[in-house]
């Protein structure tokens, strides 16, 4: 895995502030721009995970925390 740079950390922080739908669209765009480097099984697993997490959020079964809580700020 590549080392996380300051720029990547800033982008991640901004991405995590997006709605679930926006995060999903962003993730799909990033994956599709990897030039075929993603195994199809990984893509299917990612889609299943995203669907599961959206269902958990929609049902109220997921506990969310703010970015500040997550990073201790």
C-alpha angles and dihedrals in degrees: 000000000000120000114261112244127201089256092053090049091052091049091048092051090052092045092053090056090061123097117267090255092051091048090051092051091048093049091049091050093049093047093047090052093057088090099241094310092126119091111236090235090058091051092050091047091050092051091050091049092049091049090049093050093047090051090050091051093046092049093047092241094118121081111217127201131193122255089248091057090047096053096033096247 
